[in-house]
């Protein structure tokens, strides 16, 4: 009986090779898997064979039946496409769909350009907390509680208890607190830029947002002068806006620098302010614990959104954070 099953397996495999159409395959199925097929008769007659062979014959017979059914189904799929494929409108010869890849946000692109520009000038990149103590956000930067300059910032205060020193928590209004932290913990020389998110409680319009990015810069060393400030920012402007960029400095007021200036570039026929800067105020050095009279430094701050708006001719800062793909896909 076992020899009979092995012989039947060889005959079925050999017969399947000559099945070149669905009718041929159906005849093969009837012959080898039908109710009156030799395999079916063997399986039905198992009860009458010797007990010692019954288990082995049954296992081999059932295994052969499963294998032949699998061979039948595989061969049928090759000869006759499925109804799903026949009714499908899919054209297998059309090119595949393009895989969409995400892009960097335009502000992120601008931040990376700024970081690259200052890194090439020897500046390191530092970051700090967005939730800050008023000590670092104001006091350490020559902005005491009764200073009129505090009116420039509409601050978002955190509803938390003061610490043991009476300091309050807030969402930082600029990234300058990180400069104060660095000077408090590190001796000169210092060359650092501080990119990060800032928050101010003010109405939004085409040029103002309640949350925005800022890049602050600080250089501290012996005998730094205003010429060093101008040279650094001039090189930065050339790297961002091109080698032919014209720049202009005008006097301005910031409580943590003296003298203070704003820097503008000549862009498409007009002067556009891009950042504020100045020499670090002596009181800022005093609060940081710098006592060497030969120590001096300069600081600057800019808004990446402002620079992106100039470079890409964008007229509304709110577009950056509106999540409108029609706008973002342009970058």
C-alpha positions in Angstrom: 0.0 0.0 0.0 2.9 2.4 0.8 4.5 1.6 -2.6 1.2 2.3 -4.3 1.0 5.8 -2.7 4.5 6.6 -3.7 3.8 5.5 -7.3 0.6 7.6 -7.3 2.6 10.7 -6.2 5.0 10.3 -9.1 2.1 9.8 -11.6 0.3 12.9 -10.3 3.4 15.1 -10.6 4.2 13.8 -14.1 0.6 14.3 -15.2 0.5 17.9 -13.9 3.3 19.0 -16.2 1.2 18.2 -19.3 -1.8 20.4 -18.0 -1.6 23.5 -20.2 -5.2 24.6 -19.9 -7.9 24.7 -17.2 -9.9 21.8 -18.7 -6.7 19.6 -18.6 -6.2 20.6 -15.0 -9.8 19.7 -14.1 -9.4 16.3 -15.6 -6.2 15.9 -13.6 -8.0 16.8 -10.4 -10.8 14.3 -11.1 -8.2 11.6 -11.8 -6.1 12.1 -8.7 -8.4 13.9 -6.2 -11.9 13.0 -7.2 -14.2 10.8 -5.1 -13.5 7.8 -7.3 -9.8 8.5 -7.7 -7.3 5.9 -6.6 -6.1 8.0 -3.7 -9.7 8.4 -2.3 -10.3 4.7 -2.6 -7.1 4.0 -0.6 -8.1 6.4 2.2 -11.5 4.9 2.4 -10.1 1.3 2.6 -7.7 2.1 5.5 -10.0 0.5 7.9 -9.5 -2.9 6.2 -5.7 -3.0 6.1 -3.3 -4.4 8.6 -3.3 -2.6 12.0 0.5 -2.2 11.8 0.3 -0.3 8.5 -2.9 1.7 9.2 -1.3 4.7 10.9 1.6 5.1 8.4 -0.7 4.7 5.3 -3.2 7.2 6.7 -0.5 9.8 7.4 1.1 9.4 4.0 -2.2 9.3 2.2 -3.5 12.5 3.9 -0.2 14.3 3.3 -0.3 13.4 -0.4 -3.9 14.6 -0.7 -2.9 18.0 0.9 0.1 18.3 -1.4 -1.9 17.6 -4.5 -4.6 20.1 -3.6 -1.9 22.8 -3.1 -0.3 21.9 -6.5 -3.8 22.1 -8.1 -4.4 25.6 -6.6 -1.0 26.9 -7.6 -1.3 25.6 -11.2 -4.9 27.0 -11.5 -3.7 30.5 -10.5 -1.1 30.4 -13.2 -3.5 29.3 -15.9 -6.5 31.5 -14.9 -6.1 35.0 -13.4 -8.3 35.7 -10.4 -11.6 37.6 -10.9 -10.2 40.4 -8.8 -7.4 40.9 -11.2 -9.7 40.6 -14.3 -12.1 43.3 -13.0 -9.3 45.6 -11.7 -8.6 48.8 -13.5 -5.0 48.7 -12.4 -2.5 49.1 -15.2 0.6 47.2 -14.2 2.6 49.0 -16.9 2.1 52.5 -15.4 5.0 54.0 -13.5 4.8 53.8 -9.7 3.7 56.7 -7.6 6.3 59.0 -6.3 7.1 58.5 -2.6 6.6 61.8 -0.8 9.4 62.9 1.4 9.0 65.6 4.1 10.7 68.9 3.9 12.3 71.2 6.5 10.2 74.1 7.6 11.4 77.5 6.1 12.2 78.8 9.6 14.3 75.7 10.3 16.1 76.1 7.0 16.9 79.7 8.0 18.0 78.7 11.5 20.4 76.2 10.0 21.9 78.8 7.6 22.4 81.2 10.5 24.1 78.4 12.6 26.3 77.5 9.7 27.3 81.1 9.1 28.4 81.8 12.7 30.0 78.3 13.2 32.3 79.2 10.3 33.2 82.4 12.3 34.2 80.4 15.4 30.9 80.6 17.4 29.5 77.7 19.3 25.8 76.9 19.6 24.1 76.8 23.0 20.5 76.3 24.2 18.7 77.0 27.4 15.3 76.6 29.1 12.2 78.3 27.6 10.7 78.6 31.1 13.0 81.0 32.8 13.5 82.9 36.1 13.0 86.6 36.0 16.5 86.9 37.4 18.0 85.7 34.1 15.4 87.1 31.8 15.6 90.7 33.2 17.8 91.3 36.3 21.1 89.8 35.0 20.6 91.8 31.7 20.4 95.2 33.4 16.6 95.3 33.4 15.6 95.7 37.1 12.0 95.5 38.2 11.5 99.3 38.0 13.4 99.7 34.8 11.3 101.4 32.0 12.7 98.9 29.5 10.5 96.2 31.0 7.5 97.9 29.3 9.0 96.7 26.0 8.0 93.1 26.8 4.5 91.9 27.6 5.5 88.9 29.6 3.7 85.6 30.0 4.2 84.7 33.7 4.0 81.1 35.0 1.4 80.6 37.7 3.9 79.1 40.2 5.1 80.1 43.6 8.2 82.1 43.9 11.4 80.4 45.0 13.2 81.2 48.3 14.8 84.3 46.6 11.5 85.8 45.6 12.1 85.0 41.9 9.2 84.4 39.6 8.9 82.1 36.6 8.0 83.2 33.0 8.1 82.2 29.4 11.3 83.8 28.2 10.8 86.9 26.1 14.2 86.6 24.4 17.1 84.1 24.3 19.5 86.5 26.1 19.0 84.7 29.5 21.1 81.9 28.1 23.9 84.5 27.6 23.6 85.5 31.3 23.8 81.9 32.3 26.9 81.2 30.2 28.7 84.3 31.6 27.7 83.3 35.2 29.3 79.8 34.8 32.1 80.4 32.3 35.2 82.6 32.1 36.1 84.4 28.8 36.9 83.9 26.0 33.3 83.3 24.9 31.9 83.0 21.3 28.4 81.6 21.3 25.0 82.0 19.6 21.8 81.0 21.2 18.9 79.9 18.9 15.5 79.2 20.5 11.8 79.9 20.9 10.6 83.0 22.7 7.1 84.2 23.8 5.5 87.6 24.3 1.9 88.4 25.2 1.1 90.7 22.3 -1.4 91.0 19.4 -0.5 89.2 16.2 -0.3 90.9 12.9 1.7 90.7 9.6 4.9 91.4 11.4 4.3 90.2 15.0 3.6 86.8 16.5 3.1 85.8 20.2 5.7 83.0 19.7 8.7 83.2 17.5 12.4 82.2 17.2 15.4 84.3 18.1 19.1 83.9 17.6 21.2 85.8 20.2 25.0 86.1 19.9 27.7 86.9 22.4 31.4 87.4 22.2 33.5 88.2 25.3 37.3 88.5 25.4 40.0 91.0 26.2 39.9 94.2 24.3 37.1 93.5 21.9 35.9 96.6 20.1 33.0 97.9 18.1 35.1 97.2 15.0 35.0 93.5 15.9 31.2 93.7 16.2 30.9 95.3 12.7 33.3 92.9 11.1 31.5 89.8 12.5 28.1 91.0 11.5 29.3 92.2 8.1 30.7 88.7 7.3 27.4 87.1 8.6 25.4 89.3 6.2 27.5 88.3 3.2 27.1 84.6 4.0 23.3 84.9 4.3 22.4 87.5 1.7 25.4 87.4 -0.7 28.9 88.9 -1.1 27.6 92.2 -2.5 25.3 93.0 0.5 25.5 96.5 1.8 25.0 97.1 5.5 24.2 100.1 7.6 24.5 100.7 11.4 22.3 103.2 13.2 22.1 104.1 16.9 19.5 102.3 18.9 18.7 101.5 22.6 18.9 98.1 24.3 19.3 98.0 28.1 22.0 95.3 28.0 24.4 97.0 25.6 26.1 100.4 25.4 26.3 101.7 22.8 23.5 100.0 21.0 22.8 99.8 17.2 20.4 98.3 14.7 21.9 96.8 11.5 20.1 97.0 8.2 20.8 95.6 4.7 20.1 97.3 1.4 17.6 94.9 -0.2 15.7 95.4 -3.4 16.1 99.2 -3.4 15.5 99.9 0.3 17.1 99.5 3.7 15.6 96.7 5.9 16.5 96.2 9.6 17.5 92.6 10.3 19.0 92.7 13.9 20.0 94.7 16.9 23.5 94.7 18.5 25.9 96.6 20.7 28.8 96.4 23.1 27.9 94.5 26.3 26.9 96.9 29.1 29.4 97.1 32.0 26.6 96.3 34.5 25.9 93.0 32.8 29.6 92.1 33.2 29.3 93.2 36.9 26.3 90.9 37.5 28.2 88.0 35.8 31.1 88.5 38.1 33.6 89.7 35.5 36.0 92.2 37.3 38.9 92.4 34.8 38.8 96.0 33.3 40.2 94.7 30.0 37.3 92.4 29.4 34.8 93.6 26.8 32.4 92.1 24.4 29.5 92.5 22.0 26.1 91.0 21.7 23.5 90.8 18.9 20.0 89.4 18.4 17.9 88.6 15.3 14.7 86.9 14.3 15.0 84.0 11.8 11.5 84.6 10.6 12.4 88.2 9.7 15.4 87.0 7.7 13.3 84.3 6.0 10.6 86.9 5.1 13.3 89.1 3.4 15.0 86.2 1.5 11.7 84.6 0.3 9.7 87.8 -0.2 7.1 86.8 2.4 4.8 89.6 3.6 3.1 88.0 6.6 4.8 86.2 9.5 1.7 84.4 10.5 2.1 82.2 7.4 5.0 80.3 9.0 2.7 78.9 11.7 -0.6 78.5 9.9 0.1 74.9 8.8 -1.0 75.7 5.3 0.6 73.2 2.9 0.1 75.5 0.0 2.6 77.8 1.6 4.9 75.2 3.1 5.3 73.1 -0.1 7.0 76.1 -1.7 10.1 75.4 0.4 
